[in-house]
Amino acid sequence: MLEWVGGNPPEGWFITLGRVATTYYFVHFLILLPLLGKIERPLPLPDSISKPVLGGRGMLTQPAE
């Protein structure tokens, strides 16, 4: 939106539309995204990747060479 408005002459309703789009741009990145980071929580990580992959048999006792 801002790219299209910026390519037009600065007169008439393009000025108003540019101001609204600029306000939304900064509100989105400075207010909405930090709030979502506080509200949303990721799922807990599994205890070990070997449980889902190996069916719970555990890990090898010797490291691979």
N, C-alpha and C positions, 0 to 999 in steps of 0.2 A: 504494500500500500504506500509506504513512504517513498519507495523508488518511483512509483508511478506519479505521485503528487509532486515529487521533486523535479520530474521531467516536464512539468507543465508551467506556464507562466504564473508568477506569484500575484494572482489577482482573483477576486471573487471568492467562490466557495472553496477553492483549492487551499487557501490559507486556513480556513476553519477545519477542513478535513485533515490537513497536515498537523495542526495542533492537537486534534483529537487522537490521531494515530500516534503521534509522538508521546502523548500522555499515556496511552495504553502500553506502548513499548516499554517505558520506564517502570510503570506500575507492575507489569508482568515480570520483569527481571529483578526488580528491587523489593517487591512486596509479595507477590503471589508465589514465586518459586521458593523463597526462604520459608514461607508459611507451610507450604506443602512438605518441605523437608522436616519440619517439626512435627507435622500431623501424621504423615505416613511412616510406617515402620516396616522394614524388610522382614521376610520370614527368617526364622533361626536357621543357622547352618547345621548340617548333619554332624554327628560326632566324628565320623571318619568317612572318607570316600570309599574305603574298602567294604563297608557294610552294604551300600546299595549295589556296588559293582560286583563283589564276590559273594553276595548273598549272605553276608554275616559270618563268613568263615574266618575272617581276620586277615592280618598281613603276614607276609613271609617272614621267617626268622632270620634268614641270611639276605644281606643286600645283594642286588645283582651286580655283576662285574662287567 
